[in-house]
Every structure is written in C-alpha cells, then in structure tokens.
C-alpha cells in the first residue's frame, strides 16, 4: 500500500502539517521515534504572525483560553532592547506565553480529531526514492519494516535524518558562545518590584523587566514569572568559566551564573508546578539553513530546514508557517490540480523568510554580547529604535508581518497576510479568521455580493469557496479578496476598480485550470 505523504517527526510542525494536509483531503502518516510526546522543555511561547495563522484554524482559543482575535502585546524585546510597541498606531506583534508541551498536546488532539495516523516508536533509518515515490526504511516496535509513500517530509529537527539522507547541505555559522542556562524555579525570595512592574534582585541596583532580556556588562539575564509556583530564569554568558557539557545543568550552576551576570545571589529551588521544567544548558549556537527545501519527492519543514538562536522566539513562527505554506501546495499536487511550479514555490517563498530569521537572530546575539564596542553600538541602535518608523520596522521583522509573496496584483494587500476584519454575512456577524477554519481557498466579496464573484469563479468551485459579506469598516480595505489556504492574499481589488483579468490570472496561477 502506498501512502500519499509520510511525515517524519511529531513535533508541532509535523503535527500541524498533518492537519493542513488532512483539511486539504490528503491522509498523511506521521512517524516519530519517541513512544510519547516529548517531556523536554523547549519553546516557552508563540511569537508573531503564527498566532493569526492559528486563529485562522480555530486553534488560538484552545491555546490561549481566550475567545476572539489574538491581541498585540504592548512590549517586547529585540537584542535586549525594550520595544515599546504601545507607541505604534498599528502594532503587528502578537505573543502568547504557552509551553511547547501544551502546544504539542493541542495540535496532537486536533490531528487525531481530524483522523491523522500517528505511529510512535518508529525511527527512520533511510529511504530510496524514484520517479513515482519514496520507500522508507524504519525500525519500529516489530522490528525493521518499510513504508511506501508518494512524498516524504522531514519535520525531524535540526539533526534531521531525512535531510542528511537526502544529501541536502546545511551550511551556516557555529559559535562556541554564549552559554545559555534556563530553569523554572520557585519564585526566589527577596524580590521586589518597581512602580512600573520591573523586578529588583537583592543586592543589584539594575531593575529587570519581566518577560524580556536585559543586558549587563557581563551577560544577559531573563526573569519571567509564570505564577506563584514557577518562575523562569535564564542567563547568557560570553567568556565564562569552562562548562562540563556532559553533566546536567544544576540549580547551583545557574545560581553562580546569575551572580556573575547580575551581581545578585538568588536562592533557587525547583518549581512546584507540574513540568516539564528540566533545567537546560546550551553551549554556543548554530545558525544553519538548508541549501534547498526539496530534493525530488523529499521535502523539509521547520528545524529540519533551518536552525537559529532562540532569541525573540522566531522558531515556531517560522516552522508552522512553513507547514501552512507547504500543506495546501503538496495536497494540490497529489490531487492533480496544481498549476506548474506550485510545489516549487514552497522553497521560493519560504527560504527567503528563513534567511531573514538567519540574519536577525545573529544580529540580536551580536547586540547582546559584552564589551565597550558593543555598548557603543547599542547606544546608536537605541537612538534609531526611539524613532517610531524604525520601531515599526523592527516590530514587523519580529512578527514576520513584513513577509510579502510575489504576485502580479498591484493592490497593497496582495502578497501579505489577510487583515483582521469584522464581517456581516447572511448567517450573522463574524470575523474573517472564523471563515477559514476549513483551510480552503476563499474568494470574499466585501460589497455584499454586488461583484458577481460566484459566476466569475464557477470553474474553481470544487476547490475555491466564494462568500459575500459586508465589511463595516469605513472605508473597507478592499472590494474583494482571494485568500490562499495559508492566509495570504493572492489577489485583491478596490470596490470600484475590479480587475477581472487579474482575478482570472490569480485563480489560474494559484489554483490551476478550471473544471468545466
């Protein structure tokens, strides 16, 4: 039996890709070498455009516990600079503090509800591919076996077996510094707060903003209160004492690092909150980007395609949007309606976004390093960020809202992620995000139906939904929008200047030939 898609890796990116494929009518199989979800503490939240993407799939509320659209955050950090985002008229940056094990639990529950098959204790040992598919060698609970699939996707992390076996290079930069340490502990005794909410450590005059990086002349310190039973504390050091990488991080080691970085001596005890809160040490960093995201019938997503420093939390923003971009295109190829080059556009669109994260993650680490030269550079960058226009550009960079895919449509919304819109439809008031839970392309008439879009898109009705609604926003941002399944605008027009030739090109270019 030949599977349509086999995904290697049941982390957030692999699970989300499986969900996207299933919504598009493809039944993937997900393989993972672990017997159950990982207990390792990795990401501490979601940052950026990914929250709006998850809202488009109805997953924001299960993760946040709050109804409605994701809300921009008033403050964030870039290279240990505070970003006062509340100063912006249009703040694009969203963030949600939720641990990765919770993200994986929600995505696995969603995947299983959709009927996704997840096979655990299955480790891929190799594969061969031909013009019709891929034969995957794996070792599972019953020993060695093989699976046949039309496409194989590696979502198996930075040390990806799939990438290595496909012969895809992974060039980049490796540095032995800084040494990062992180642990969840009981809220330390002796802490106090300033009137503006910053935290004072005993014996240290420097106030530290919660949920942000603060640079000292000796490193970087982070303190993030998760509640009465757990506080996350992290340090970054350059030029510190030798590290025994073979041994686990102890709270005594973290305490010594805090003392070196801040001058404060904090008593530390393990958090009471249920884990996983395993102390973790990272020595140096890798910033690497796959030479290509596709080799024949083998594709890469997430950390299998790119690794970088975690500063600013860009990893899941990048990886989950890789999955959203690839899912519908791969399904279109399997269903036979993909226009020429659609599947290759996955790399053309997503690898430049990986390059952007490659750039800004290294820039942020450079800005946090010690030394008088960096201190002088920070003084200059601080002056630049004080200007609202520059602050807006940094916020868009961190959010990923500055991503624009190539289209031949001149409308300012074309190529970007769909705006957040309130809509009045024949069945009641709703939000645009609530109309996209199915993951299907959507042609949306914002004039209430005066444009006759259903007739113009009749040849694509098997794969493109058409809906008429009123947009109470004055003036509406467009007369009509054609949305791709990943939430990006393929075409738009103003209410009085409908470009029907452009709509026809967009329908053909993204969704193939019409069926008569």
N, C-alpha and C positions, 0 to 999 in steps of 0.2 A: 504494500500500500504506500502510495506517495503522498506525503503531507504537502500542503501548499506552502507553509512557512514554518521553519523551526527557529525559535529564538533561544539563544544561549544566555542565560542569566535572568534570575527572577528578582532583581532589584527593582527600584522604582521605574527606571527607564524601560527595562524589558517588560515589566507588567503593563505599563502604560501603552507601549507599542502593541502589545497583545490586545488590549482593549480597543485601540484605534482600528486595528485590522478587523476585529470582530464586528465592530459597528459598520464597517465597510463591506461585510459579507464574506470575510475570509476567516477560516478557523485555524489559528496557529497552535503550535505545541511549544510550550516553554519548558526548557531544561535547566535544572540547577543542581550543582554538586552538593549543596547543603541539604540536610534532612528536614530542616525547618527554617523559617525566616531568621536572618542574622540577628544576633543579640548585640553586635558591635555598635557602639555609638559613633555615628558618622556626622551627617549634616544635622544642624540644630534648627533648621527652618527653611522656608522658601522665600526667595527674594526675586522681585522683578515681574516681568510680563507673564511668567508662568502662572501666576495666580489668576490672571484674567483668562488664560487658556483653561485652567482647571474649572473656573467658573462657567466657561462655555460647555463643559461636560457635566455640570451639576456636582462637581466634586469639591468645590470650595466650602460649601456649608458642612459636609461631613468632617472636613479637616479643621475648620475654624470654630464650628459650633455656633456660627452666626449666620443669620439669613441676610440676603441682599448681596450687593456687589462688594468685591474687595475694596477696602478703603486705603488711600495713600497714607504713608506714615509721615509724621511731621519732621522726623530727624533720622539721619543715617550717617554712615562714615565712609570715607574714601581715603585710603592710605593713612589712617589715623587722623584725618582731618574731619571735624564735625561738619556735616551737611545740614544746614538749617532749611530744610525743604519747605517748611511752612511759609517761607518768603515767596515761594513761586505761585503765580496765578494758576498754573496748570501743572500740578505735581504728578509726574508719571510713575513714581516709585512706590511699589507695594511690597510688604513683607509680612510674613506670618511665622512666629516662633512655634514650630512644631517639630518634634524629634523625628529622625528618619525612620525609626522603627514604627512610629504611628503612620507616617506616610505610606510605608510599605504595607501595613495592615489594611489601610483604607483601599489602596489600589488592588491588593490581592482579593479583598472582599468584592470589589467592583468587577474584577476579572472573572472570578468564579460565578458571580451572578449572571454574567454575560455568556457563560459556558466555556470559558477558556480552559484548556487542559494544561495542568502544571505537573511535570514529572520531576520529583526530587530524588536526591542521591544518584543523579545521572551526570557523570563527568565526561565531557567531550575529550577524546584523545586524538582526533584527527578527522580528516574528511578528504574526499576527492570530488571534483566537480567536472561535469561535461556540459554539452550544449543544452541538455534537457533538464538538468537538476544537479543536486548535491547528495552524495552518500556520506552520512555522518557516522563515524565510529564513536561509540561511547561505552563507558563501563557503568553499569547500574547495579541494583540490588541482586539481579540474577546473573551477573557477570557481563561479559562482553556481548555487544549486540550492535546492530546498525539500524539507522533510520534513513529513509529516502525522502527528500524534500525538493520542491521546485526552487526555493530560495532559503538561504541560511543567513541569519542576522546575529552578529556578535554584540551582545549587550553585557559582556562578561568582564567589564572593568579595565583598569589601566594595564594590567598584566595579561590582557586578552589572549587566550589560546587561539581564538578564531582569527584575530588579526595576525598573530605570528604565523599560524599555519597557512594563511592566505598569502604570505610573503609581502605584506604591506609594511613599508618602513614607518618608523615612529620617531622622526628627528625632533630635536628640541634642545633644551637647556637643563642641565643638572647642577645644583649647587649644594655644598655640604652645610650651608647655613641658610636661615636661622634654625635653632632648635625650638620647636613648639611643644608646649605641655598644656594639657587640658584635663580637668576633672570636675565632676559635680560633687559638691561637698555640702555639709550643713552650713547655714549662714554663719560666717565667723563672728565671734564675739568682738565687741569693741568698735563696730562700725557705726558711723553716724552719717547723716545726710545734710546737705546744704539746703537753703530755701528753694533753689531751682532743681532739687532732686538728685544732684550729684553725690557720690559716695566718698566719704573720708575714711581712710585707713588709719589705724592708730600709729602715731609717730611719723606720719607722712603728710606734709602740707599740701600736696597736689590733690585736688578733687578729681575723681574719675567718673565720667559719665557712664550710666548703666547701658548695657547692650551696645557698647561701642569700643573701639580700640583707642587707647591713649598711649602716645609715645613719650618715653622719658629718655634721658641721655644714656640709658643702659639697656633699653629694650622696649617692649610693648606689653601692656597689661590690659586685660579684659575681665570685667565682672558683670554677670548677668543674673539677677535674681529671678528664679523660676517659682518662688513661693516660700512658705515657711519651712519646707523640708529639703529644699535643694537650691543651691546657688552654683552657677557655672563660673569657674575661674580659669583663666588661661594666661600664659606668658609666651613671649617670643624673645629669644636672646641670640645675639651675634657675639662670637668670641668668648663664650662662657667656658666653664671647666669641661674636661673630657666627659663623654657620656658613655655609659655601658649600654649599648644598643640591645644587647641580648637580654637584659633584665627588664622587668615591667616598671612602669612609672609608679613610684610610691608617693604618698602624700608628703613625706619628709623631703623628697627631691623637689616636688612642686613648691613646698614652703620655702626651701632655700632659694629657688629661682625667683619667687615673689620678693624675697628680701633683697636679692641683687638688683632686681629691676626697679622696685619702688622704695626700698629702704624700710618697709614695714615688715614686722614679724607677725604673721597671722597663724593662730592655731587652727588646724584643719581636721575635720572628721568626715567620714563618708556620709553622703546624703541618705535620708530616711526614705525618700520617695522610691517607689519601685523603678528599677533600672530600665534599660541597661545604661549604667553610668560608670563604666570601666574607665579608670584613668588611662590617658593615651599620650604617647610621646611621638613626635615626628621629627626626624633629623633631616634637615635640608628640604629641598623641594625639587620636583620635576615639573617642567613645563614642556609638554610634547603634543604634537599634532600629527595625526596620521597623514601620510603623503596623499592618500586618496581614501574615500569613504566606500568605494565599491571595487571589487575585483570579480568580474563576471557575475555569478549568481550569489556572491557573498557580499554582505553589506555590514557596516559598523554604525553603532549609535552610542551616545553617551561617552562614558570614560574610556571605552574601547577605542574611540576616535580622538579623544583629547583628554589630557590631564593638566592640571594647573594648580597654583596655590589657592587655598580656600578663602582668601581674604575677600570680603564683600559677598560671600555666598553665591557665586555665579554658577556653581556646578549643576544643580538641578534645573535652574532656569535654562541653561544651555541644553542639557541632555533631554529633558522632557519635551522641549520644542523640537529637538532632532526627531524624536519619536513621532510627534504630531505631523511633522513635515513628511517623513518617510511613509507613515502608515497608509494614507489615502493614495499616495502615488504607487506604492507597491501593490495595493489592492486593485487599482485601476489596471496595472499591467497584468495581473492574474485574471481579471475579469474581461480583459480583451478590448477595453475602450480607451486605453491610454493613448494620447497623441504621441507622435515620435519625440523622443528626448525627454518625456516627462520624468521617468525614473532617474535619468542622469541629472535632472535639475535638483535632485536632493543634494548632491555634493556641491553643485554650482551655487546653491543658495545657502547651505549651512556651513560649509567650510570657511567662507569669509567671516561668518559670525564667530566661529571658533578662533580665527585669527585675532579678532577684536578682543576676546577674552584673554587670549595668549598675551596680547600687548598690555592690557590694563592690569592684569593680575601681577605681572612683573613690575610694572610702574609703581603699583601700590607697595610692593615689598621694598623697592628701592627707596621710596619716600619714608619708610618706617625704620630704616637702618640707622645705627648711631653714627656720630661723627660730626664735626663742625661744618664740613661741606654740605652734608645733608640738611643740617639745621638751617644753613643759609638758603638752600634750595627750597626748603619748606616755607621760609619767610616769603619768598617770591610766589610760590604756588598759593599760599594763603591769601595774598593780595589778589590774585586772579580769581580765586573762588569767591571772594567777597562780592564780586560783580554778578548780578543776577543772571545775566546771559550765560556766563561761564558755569555758574551753579546749575542752570537748567541743562547745559550740555553734559555735565558730569552725571546728573541725575538720569538723563536719558541713556547714557552709556551704561550705567549700572543696572538700569531697568531692562535694557535691551529694547526700549521703545523707539530707538533710533534706527532699528533694522528696517530697510526698505528693499523689497524684492523688485527685480526688473519687471516692468510692464510697459506696454506702449500707450497706456492711458494717461492723459495729462492731468487728471483730477488730483488734487493734493492728497486725498485719502488713498489713492491707488498704490499698492505695494506695501502699505503699512497694516498693522493690526487693526481690526474693526474697532470703531469708537464705542464707548459705553452709551447706549441710547435707551430712553424710555419710549415705549410704543403703545399705541392704541390699536388693537386688532379686532376683527369681528367677534372674537371669543373673550375679549376683555383686555385690560391693561397688563403689560408685561415688560420685560427687558429684552434687548436683543440677545443677550447671553442665554436666556431661557429658551430661545428658539433654535439653539444649535446643539442641544444635547444629543441629537441623533448622529452627529458627525457627518451629515450630508452637506454638499454644496447648497448654498441658499442664494436665490435671486430675490431681493427685497425691494418692493416698490414702496417708497416712503410718502407717496402722494395719495395713498388710499385706493389705488387701482386705476388711476387715470392714464397710465402709460401703456397698458395692454401688454405687460411683460409675459403673461402666460402664453399668449399666442406666439410671441417672438422666441420663446424658449421651448416651444412644444416638442421639438425634436430631441430634447435632452431631458424630458420629464421622467425618464427611468432613472436618472442619476442626479438631477438638479431640482430641488424644491423651489417653488415660487410662492411668495406670500405678499399680500398687500396690507399696508398698515399706515396709520398716521403718526407722524413724529411731532409731538407738541413743542419740541424745541424750536425757538424762533431766532433766526431762520434755521431750517433743518440743514444739517451738514452736507446733504446730497439729496438728489431726487430719487436715486436708486443705487443699490449696492449689490455687487456679485461677490459673495464670500466663498473662499476656498474652505474645505473642511478644517484646516488648521487655524482658521480665524482671520486670515489675511485677505485683504481686499484685492480681488483680481480686476475689477472694473467699477467705476462709479461715474455718475453724471450729475449735473446740476438740474434743478427742477424744470427749467425752461430750455435746456440745451441738450436733449438726449442724443447721445452719439450711438446710433443703432449699428453702424458699421463696426465701431469699437466693441460693442457688446458681442456682436457675431464673432469677431476675431478672438475675443476672450473666451467665449464658450468653446470654439473650436480648439484654441490653443491650450486650454487647461483641461477640458472635459471631452475632447475627441469629436469624432464625427457624429452628427445627429442620426437617430434611428427613425426612419420614416414608417 
